[in-house]
Structure formats: C-alpha cells, structure tokens
Amino acid sequence: MPDRLLVLTVVDDVQEFVPVHRRMIEALGAPPENVLLANTTSTAGATSPTAARNDLIDHAVTLNSWTWGLLLDARTYLSPAALDALRVTRCDVIAPLVTHGAVPGHDVSGTADIRAARTVGAIVLVHRAVFDRGCRFVSSDGNGSDSTALSADTLDQRCGLYVHHGVFAHACAIPEEMALFVEADNRQHLTFSI
C-alpha cells in the first residue's frame, strides 16, 4: 500500500475554522474519504477532546486506506512542505514545533534537529502501526480536559516519540489568520510560463 495520509481532527468550539481547515487539508493531499472530522458531542461515547480523538482513532483503524495518520487541532496550520519534512523522517510518531504569531512561509528551517520527547499534543504525524498496536491519547491532567497528549508512557518499546525542531506548525487565533497561511502557500506554488 502506498503511503496514504489520513487526517483526524476534533472540532468542538471552533466551527468557524472548519472551511479554512478543509482548504488546508486539501492542500496536504489527503483524499476526501481519508478526512475524519468530529466533535465531542458527535462521536460515540466521547465526552472530551481526548475521548473524541480516541474514538476517531478507533474508527480509523477499521479503514484500510491509510499508512500515516495526521492528528490536527482545527486551529493549527501545517503546510505541505512541513508535512513532507515530517514524513521523510520515517519516525513512528513525530510532531512539529507549534508557533504562535509566525509569518507565512517559515515552515521548514532546513535543520534536521529531531529530539526524543515524552509527550506530543495538538498536531502529530503517526504511523498506522502505532494505533494498530492499541496506542491512544491520554489526558495530561487525568480528567479528559482539552490538554491531550500522546505520551511515551502509552507507547510500547518498539515506538519512539519525537519532535522535529526544524519543522513548524502555526497556532492560529482566528480563521482569517489561518487563511493567510493557506493563501501564502497557494501563491508560493503558482508558476507562470511566458
């Protein structure tokens, strides 16, 4: 099976981000059938973002059409270049650094500074085998709050957990901020011939 991407996003109190979030996902190349969006009230039994993410993962492992799962916060922008930089590492679980108030176009620094981590959170690229082995998200405060993490404690010994310090995702305060990142990437990929 080729390396196909599945995108999983829990959308709760940020419905206004969904249209621009979908545009970003389209640019990442995930086929429409490989995009799972849910909120804490629409997923079976979910009462928190952590439970909703895990419900999405439980559903995802029943699908045969993906190799890599990208878990995204609906308010976080990841460029196609940043996704490619994460994928080429071939780490089982890898996350970018998340910035606030960054400038579009500064998504990959060119350094290959990959460091082991104890937890990763809002945005993470995970190889399917990790979820097939039963690894799931845990709440960092123990009560299912919005602060969810994939923890080294929940992973088995065959799987490392890493953060790529040369790849950046961008936390966006408002949908218009995310739209600026999407539009900047679209302009960057335009070519003209004379």
TORPA-938984 format. One record per residue (C-alpha): x, z, y; residue in three letters. Coordinates in steps of 0.05 Angstrom, whole numbers, plus 32768, in hexadecimal, padded with zeros to 4 digits. Example, Ala and Ser with C-alpha at 12.3 -4.5 7.8 and 13.67 -1.06 7.14 Angstrom:
REM residues 2
80F6809C7FA6ALA 8111808F7FEBSER 
REM end
This chain:
REM residues 194
800080008000MET 801D7FEE8045PRO 802780268077ASP 7FE2802A8094ARG 7FCE805B80CALEU 7F92808A80CALEU 7F8280AD810BVAL 7F5D80F08109LEU 7F4381108149THR 7F16814C8155VAL 7EEF81428195VAL 7EC8817E81ADASP 7EC2818E81F6ASP 7EE6814E820DVAL 7EB2811881FFGLN 7EC680F68241GLU 7F0A80E58221PHE 7EEC80BE81E6VAL 7EE980788206PRO 7F318078821FVAL 7F48809C81DFHIS 7F2B806381B6ARG 7F50803081E1ARG 7F91805581D3MET 7F8380578188ILE 7F75800C8188GLU 7FB9800181A8ALA 7FD9802A8170LEU 7FC17FF8813DGLY 7F9480238112ALA 7F5C7FF980F3PRO 7F178011810APRO 7F05802A80C4GLU 7F43805780C8ASN 7F2D807E8105VAL 7F0A80C080F9LEU 7EED80E58135LEU 7EC68125812DALA 7EB381648153ASN 7EAB81AB813CTHR 7E5F81A58137THR 7E5D81638112SER 7E8D817180D9THR 7E738192809AALA 7E7C81DD80A0GLY 7EAC81D980DAALA 7EA78210810DTHR 7EEA82088131SER 7F1B81D08142PRO 7F4781E78108THR 7F0E81E380D6ALA 7EF8819F80F3ALA 7F3F818380EBARG 7F41819B80A3ASN 7EFC817E8095ASP 7F16813B80AFLEU 7F5481408083ILE 7F2981528046ASP 7F0181128053HIS 7F3F80E98062ALA 7F6080F8801FVAL 7F2380D77FFDTHR 7F3380958020LEU 7F6680648002ASN 7F78803C8040SER 7FAF80658061TRP 7FF7807D8059THR 800280A3809BTRP 7FD080D180BEGLY 7FD680DA8109LEU 7FB281188120LEU 7FA58113816BLEU 7F888141819FASP 7F55811881C5ALA 7F7881298206ARG 7FBE811481F0THR 7FDA80CE81FATYR 800B80AF81C8LEU 8027806A81D5SER 80338035819FPRO 807E803A81ACALA 807C808681A2ALA 8054807E8161LEU 8087804B8147ASP 80C0807A8158ALA 809E80B28130LEU 808F808480F4ARG 80D6806A80ECVAL 80F080B180E1THR 80CB80B3809EARG 80C380FE80A5CYS 80878119807FASP 806D813F80BBVAL 8087812F8101ILE 806D813C8147ALA 80828124818CPRO 808F815281C6LEU 8050815881F0VAL 80598153823CTHR 802B81618276HIS 802A813882B5GLY 805A8103829CALA 806280BC82B6VAL 80488082828CPRO 807E805B8268GLY 80AA80978257HIS 8096809F820EASP 80D8809581E8VAL 811B80AD8202SER 8147808981D0GLY 816480C981B3THR 815980DA816AALA 815681258174ASP 812B813C813AILE 81268186812FARG 810581B180F9ALA 80C981D88111ALA 809E821280F9ARG 805D81F58115THR 804181B68136VAL 7FFF81B08158GLY 7FD581808181ALA 7FF5813F816BILE 801A81338129VAL 802980F980FALEU 8021810E80B1VAL 802F80E88071HIS 7FF280E58045ARG 80168107800BALA 801981478034VAL 7FCD814B8037PHE 7FC581327FF0ASP 7FED81717FDBARG 7FBA819D7FFFGLY 7FDE81AE8040CYS 7FAD81BC8079ARG 7FAD81D780C0PHE 7FAA822180CEVAL 7F948245810CSER 7FD082628130SER 7FA882A08143ASP 7F8682A98100GLY 7F3F82A18118ASN 7F368256811EGLY 7F41824F8168SER 7F53820E818AASP 7F9D821D8180SER 7FA881FB813ETHR 7FE981EC811CALA 800681CD80DELEU 8034820480C9SER 80728204809EALA 8051823E8079ASP 801A820F8061THR 804981D98049LEU 806B81D78006ASP 80B681D37FFDGLN 80B681877FF6ARG 809F817D803DCYS 80C48187807EGLY 80A4819380C2LEU 80C7817380FETYR 80C181678149VAL 80E181288166HIS 8100813D81A9HIS 810980F481BEGLY 80C080DF81B8VAL 808A80F681E8PHE 803E80FB81E8ALA 8019810C8227HIS 7FE481418231ALA 7FB181268262CYS 7F858151828EALA 7F50811C829CILE 7F3C80DB827BPRO 7F5580B382B7GLU 7F9B80CE82ABGLU 7F9980B68262MET 7F7F8072827BALA 7FBD806B82A6LEU 7FE980728268PHE 7FBF80408241VAL 7FC0800D827AGLU 800B80168284ALA 80178006823BASP 7FE97FCA823EASN 80107FAF827BARG 80527FBC8259GLN 803E7F90821EHIS 80267F558247LEU 80527F178244THR 804E7EDA8270PHE 80657E938262SER 80717E5D8295ILE 
REM end
